[in-house]
Amino acid sequence: MGIRKKSRNIGEMAEGKAKETTGKALGNESLEKKGKMEKAKGKVKQAVEKGKDTLRH
């Protein structure tokens, strides 16, 4: 997996976690849900990239 994609995916997970935490702290369910979805999206992308790497080697 390319370092750019890996860091982008990790950044997306971190951003999602930040939104989720902020949403919980403020009682904003919408922001919390958006954060959870973003975090999950980053994890899925990361898993896909790892799968691609496995198939290449």
N, C-alpha and C positions, 0 to 999 in steps of 0.2 A: 504494500500500500504506500502510495506517495505521501510524503511528509505533509504536503499541503492539505490533502484530503483528510488525513488523520487529525491534524491540528484544527481544521475547520469543523470536523465532527465533534471533537472534544470541546471546542468553543461553543458549539450549538448546545451540547449537553450542559455546559456550565451556565450558559445564558438561561436555559430552561430552568435549571435549579434555582438560579437567582430570582427569576420571575415567580416560581412556585413559592419560594420562601417569603418573598415580598407580599404575595397574595395572601398567604396564611397570616402574616403579621398584621396586614391591614384589614383582614376579613373580606377581601375581594375574591370571591369564588371564580369569577371570570379570568382574572389574571393568574390565579392558581392553576386552573385547568389549562390555560394556554401554556404555562410553564411546564406542566406535566407532559403535554403533547409534544412540545419542542424537545424536551429531554428524551422522550421515547423515540422521536424521529432521529435524533443524533445517534442513539444506541442502535437503531435499525441500520442506519447508514454505515456505522462502524462494523456491524456484523456482516453486512454485504461485502464491504471491502476486505474483511478478513477471509471470507469465503472465496473471493476472487484470487487472493494471494495463495490460498491453499491449492486452488486448481492450477495455478501457474507453476507451482513447484512440484 
